[in-house]
Amino acid sequence: MTSLRKESRLRTAGALLRKDWQLYSLLILPVIYLLIFKYGPMIGNVIAFRRFVPGGSIFGETWVGLRYFQMFVQDPTFWKVFGNTLMLGGLALLFTFPVPIIFALLLNEVKSKRFKKFVQTASYLPHFLSIVIVAGMILQLTAVNGSINGLVAFFTGDNIPFMQRAEWFRTIYITSEIWQGMGWGAILYLAALTTIDDSLYEAARIDGANRWKQTIHVTIPGILPTIVTLLILNMGNFLAVGFEKILLLYNPLIYDTSDVISTYLYRVGLQSSNFSYATAIGLFESLIGLILVFTVNAISRRLTQRSLW
């Protein structure tokens, strides 16, 4: 019976491939990209277990087992950096994830099409700005003689060196992430809102539901599959907080709150040329991301009956 089922599935797959081969051919380039730039480099993870010497074999010279993993487990600097990463990742998930949902719900209530298009366009634009430009804007705005300090000095008479005080970095980083990603993140939710059947709203109005109750009982359940899917995908990047932006913004004075795993890897791996140690840390980070994705997917499947697989 098992062999018959396999043959039936293969025939079905073959029939679908012959019928829609033009559509499947569009997958060729993305698959090649993933194989070359995503899966191929994973072979290099072997140097997390081997001692890599510049100029030697790309797969390392001698087998050292879990030596590099023991090194970062016993390194207090790594755990401090790991804590910063968890804090920034948690704050980003707490604030930057729900904001696009709220923004999409608010835009959905706007009746004026012109105003709605203007707000959508204006909110999308920051996403297309280069990280270098965004970081430069942040540094200029938060400088001692910047615009923000101009307002602070007007009301208090004192200037605050924002980028020289570690306690301000998380606030600045999360605020910039919300500003840059709010409009772009709302696109998928706005698309999901258009798929909700209008008859559901009519039935809710007949039952006496106001706009708030319609949002709670019709709109949010309608976009819940999209919310769950994006939440699971975001959990995979939970520890991979914005490397480029942090690298451009941070300095030794604010390492206490700004130094994360990715920037630590940059200093250890590229600047100090300790490639095997950096690879071990990167592999550890990837494994945690994988565990988080499977965990959140299982929780979502149990609580909401929705999951990626």
N, C-alpha and C positions, 0 to 999 in steps of 0.2 A: 504493500500500500504506500509505503514511504517513497519508493522509487517512482511509482506512478504519479504521486503528487509533485515530485521534483520535475518529472518530465512535463507535466501539465503546466507548471509554473514557467519552465523554460520556453515552452511553446507560446504561452501568453506573452512573455517578455519579448520573444522574437517577433511576434505579430505586432506588438506595439512599436517596436523599434523600426520595423519595415514601414509601418503606417505613418509614423511621425519622425522619420529620420532627419528631416530638415530642422526640426526643433532640437533634437538631441545633438545635432552637429554643432549647435551654438555652445554646447558645453565643452567642446574640445579645448579651446584656448584657456578658459578658466581652470580646467583640470590640469593642463600643462603648467600653468602658473603656480597652482597649489603644489604640484609635484616638485617643481624646481626650487621655488622660494620658500615653501612651508615644510613639506615632508622631507625633501632632500637634506636640508641643513640639520635635521634631527639626528642624522648619523654622527654629527660632531659632538653629541652629548656624551659619547664614549670617553672624552677626555676628562669628564667629571670623575672617572674612576682610574684614569691613567695620568702620569706626570707628563705634561706638555712642555717641550723645550722649543723656544723660537728657533726656526731654522731646521728643526727635525721633522719627524713624521707628523702629519696633520692629525693622526689618531693617537698621538702620545708615544712616549718612549718606554716607560715601565709601568706595570700594573701596581696601583697603590690602594685599590679597594675603596673603602669608605673614609679614607684619611681626610679628604677635603670636606666631607660632610661633618666629620667630627670637629674639624677646625672651626666651621662657622657656628656649630651648635655651642661650642665653648667660647665663642667670641662675644663679649658683651656689647661691642659696637653693632654687630649684626642684629641682636635682639632689640636694641634701641631703634635701629632703622626699621626693623620689622614692625615694631609698635607704631612708629610714625606712619608706615604704609597702611596698617590696619585702620588707624585713626582717619587718615585722609580718604581711604577707600570707603569707610563707613559713612563719613560725612557726605561724600560725593553721592553715595547711594541714597542717603536719607533726604538730601536736598535736591540734587540735580535730577534724580529719576522721577519724582512726582511732579516737579514743576512743569515739564512739557505736557503732562496729562491735564493739569489744571488749566494751563494756557490754552490747550486745544478745546477744553470744555467751555472756557470763556469765549473763545473765538466763535465757537459753534452757536452761541447765543446772540451774536452780533447780527443785526438785521440789514444794516447798510453794507452792500457788497463792495462799494468803493473803499470805505473805511477798513473793511475786513481785508481786502487785498493789500492796502497800504501797510497795515499792521503786519500781515504775513511777510511781505517783502522786506520790511525794515527789520523784522526779527530773524529772517534767514541770513541777512548779510554778514553778521559777525562770524558765522560758521566758515565762510569762504575767505576770511582774512588769514594771512600767514601767521603761524605761531610766533614768529620773530616780531611781526608787527604788533600782535596782541601783547607780547611781553614788553616791547618798547613802550606801548601806550600805558601799561600798568606801572612801569617804572617811572614814567614821566608824571603820571597822575599822583603817584604816592611819594614822589620826591619831596625833600624838605621844603623846596620852593615850588612845589607842584600845585595843581588846582585844588586838590582835596585839602592840602594843608593851608591853602588860602582861606577856605571856609572855616577850617578848625581855628586858625589864628584870629579870624574875624569874631568868632563867638567866645573863644577862650583866651586869646592872646598868646598862645604857645603853639609851636610846631611839633609834630610827632614824626620821628624817623621810622616810618612804617617798616621799611625793608631792612632795618637794622635791629628790629625787635622781634624775637622769635614768636611771641604770643600773637602777633598780627598776621603771620603768614597764612595760617589755615583759613582765616576769614577772607583774606584777599584772594586766595586761590579758589575757594569754593564760589565766591561771588563772581569771579571772572568765568568760571566754568558754567554757571547758570546763565550769565549774559551771552556767552558764546554758543551754548548748545540748546537753549530754550526753544527758539523758533524752529531749528532744524529737527529737533527731537519730536516736535509736535506734528510733523508731516504725516507720519504713519498713523497717529491717533486721529487726525482729521480725515484721513482716507478711510479708517475703520468706522468713523462716525457716519460716513455716507452710506454704509452698507446696512445700517439699522432700518428696519421696516417702519415706515411712517404710521402704519396701522397700529403699531404698539403704542405710539404716543397718543393716537386718537382714543384707543381703549383706555389708556391711563387718564386722559382728560375726562372721559365719560364717567370714570370711577371717582372723579373729584380730585385727582392728583394735581398739585401745583407744579411749577417748574422745578423746584428743588426735589420733590418726590419723583418726578419723571427722570431727573438726572440719576438719582440713587437707584431706582428700580428698573429703569429702561436703558439709559445711556451707558452707565458704568458696566452693567452686565453685558451690554452689546460689544464693548471694546475690551472686555476682560481677557479673551484669548490673546489679543495683541499685547496687553500689559504683561501677561504671564510669560509669553515668548521672549519679550525684550528683557524682562527681569532675569530670566535664566541665562540669556546671552550676556547680559551685563555682569552677572556673577563670575563668568569665566575671566573677565578682565578686572575683577575686584582688586587684585594686588598690582595690576599694571596701570597705576595712576599715571597721569600725564607726564611722561619722562621729559619731553622736549620743553614744555612750559616751565617745569620745575628747574630743569637744568639752566634755563635762561634767567630765572628769577632768583634762585637761591644764592647764598654766599656763606662763608664760614661763620658769620655772626648769627645766622638763623638756622644752622644745621640741626639744632635741638628739635625743631618741629618740621623742617622742610626736607631733610635728608631721607629719601625712601630707598627701597630695594634697587630700583632701576638706576638711580644716580649713584648709589653705592657700588653697583656692578660696573658702572662706567669708570669710576675712579680705580677700583680694584683690578678690573680686567684690562682696560685700555691704557690708563695712565700708569698703572703699576705693573702691567704685563703679567699679571697672575691669572692666566686664562683658565687653568683647570679649576682653581678655586671659584672664580666667577661663574664658570659653567655649572658647578655643583649647586651654587646658590640659585642660579636661573632655573635649573631642573627642579629644585625644591619648590620654587615659586610656581612653576607650571603644574606640578603635581597637586599643590593646594588648590589652584584654580580648577583643575579637573575634578577634584573631590567636591568642591563647592557646586559645580555645575550638576553633577550627579545627585548631590544631596538636595539642592533646591528643586530639581526636576522631580525627584521622588516625593518630596513634600507637596509640591504643586499637584501632582497626580493624585495624591491621597486626599488633599483638602478641596481642590476645585475640579478634579477629574479632567484637568487639562495639563498637557506636558509636551515636550518636544519629541519624546519617543516613549 
